[in-house]
Amino acid sequence: MEGFDPKLLQKIREKVQRELAQRERETIEFWYAELQKLYQKQHKTLEELKSDLRLYLDKMKNRLEVLKTKGY
């Protein structure tokens, strides 16, 4: 892009990359912790496990829908 300082553009790119990486890390840490709780839970039957998995899937689906409707 003409008229922009290349050093400034590079700094902006680096900042955006750091922020994206931080958000991705936080997201993965959150869902990792949620799955870890699920894994450590003592399910007595396969149906109990499936039920808990369905709850997590629904949480994720709902969050995706919110993000899609807000345009993020």
BELNORVEN-V343078 format. One record per residue. N is the residue number from 1. RES is the residue in three letters. OMEGA is omega in degrees with one decimal (* if undefined). D_FIRST is the distance of its C-alpha to the first C-alpha in Angstrom with 2 decimals. Layout:
n=N res=RES omega=OMEGA d_first=D_FIRST
n=N res=RES omega=OMEGA d_first=D_FIRST
This chain:
n=1 res=MET omega=-179.6 d_first=0.00
n=2 res=GLU omega=177.6 d_first=3.74
n=3 res=GLY omega=178.6 d_first=6.48
n=4 res=PHE omega=177.9 d_first=6.22
n=5 res=ASP omega=-179.0 d_first=8.89
n=6 res=PRO omega=178.8 d_first=8.64
n=7 res=LYS omega=178.5 d_first=12.15
n=8 res=LEU omega=177.5 d_first=11.64
n=9 res=LEU omega=179.6 d_first=9.20
n=10 res=GLN omega=178.5 d_first=11.94
n=11 res=LYS omega=179.2 d_first=14.61
n=12 res=ILE omega=177.9 d_first=13.47
n=13 res=ARG omega=-179.5 d_first=13.39
n=14 res=GLU omega=179.8 d_first=16.77
n=15 res=LYS omega=179.4 d_first=18.19
n=16 res=VAL omega=178.9 d_first=17.47
n=17 res=GLN omega=177.9 d_first=19.00
n=18 res=ARG omega=-179.3 d_first=21.95
n=19 res=GLU omega=177.7 d_first=22.57
n=20 res=LEU omega=179.1 d_first=22.55
n=21 res=ALA omega=179.0 d_first=24.86
n=22 res=GLN omega=179.4 d_first=27.09
n=23 res=ARG omega=178.4 d_first=27.48
n=24 res=GLU omega=179.3 d_first=28.26
n=25 res=ARG omega=-180.0 d_first=30.75
n=26 res=GLU omega=179.3 d_first=32.42
n=27 res=THR omega=-179.5 d_first=32.75
n=28 res=ILE omega=178.5 d_first=34.27
n=29 res=GLU omega=179.4 d_first=36.56
n=30 res=PHE omega=-176.5 d_first=37.78
n=31 res=TRP omega=175.2 d_first=38.67
n=32 res=TYR omega=179.3 d_first=40.09
n=33 res=ALA omega=178.6 d_first=42.40
n=34 res=GLU omega=179.1 d_first=43.41
n=35 res=LEU omega=177.9 d_first=44.26
n=36 res=GLN omega=176.6 d_first=46.06
n=37 res=LYS omega=179.7 d_first=48.27
n=38 res=LEU omega=-179.4 d_first=49.01
n=39 res=TYR omega=-176.5 d_first=49.87
n=40 res=GLN omega=179.4 d_first=52.21
n=41 res=LYS omega=-178.3 d_first=54.00
n=42 res=GLN omega=178.3 d_first=57.38
n=43 res=HIS omega=-179.2 d_first=57.42
n=44 res=LYS omega=-179.7 d_first=60.92
n=45 res=THR omega=176.2 d_first=60.05
n=46 res=LEU omega=179.7 d_first=57.30
n=47 res=GLU omega=176.8 d_first=57.22
n=48 res=GLU omega=178.3 d_first=56.41
n=49 res=LEU omega=179.3 d_first=53.48
n=50 res=LYS omega=179.7 d_first=52.25
n=51 res=SER omega=177.9 d_first=52.59
n=52 res=ASP omega=177.5 d_first=50.51
n=53 res=LEU omega=178.5 d_first=47.85
n=54 res=ARG omega=178.5 d_first=47.80
n=55 res=LEU omega=178.9 d_first=47.21
n=56 res=TYR omega=177.2 d_first=44.17
n=57 res=LEU omega=178.7 d_first=42.82
n=58 res=ASP omega=176.6 d_first=43.37
n=59 res=LYS omega=-178.3 d_first=41.57
n=60 res=MET omega=-179.7 d_first=38.51
n=61 res=LYS omega=178.9 d_first=38.66
n=62 res=ASN omega=179.7 d_first=39.04
n=63 res=ARG omega=177.7 d_first=36.07
n=64 res=LEU omega=179.0 d_first=33.88
n=65 res=GLU omega=178.1 d_first=35.17
n=66 res=VAL omega=-179.6 d_first=34.36
n=67 res=LEU omega=179.8 d_first=30.77
n=68 res=LYS omega=-177.1 d_first=30.44
n=69 res=THR omega=177.3 d_first=32.04
n=70 res=LYS omega=176.6 d_first=29.92
n=71 res=GLY omega=179.2 d_first=26.76
n=72 res=TYR omega=* d_first=25.49
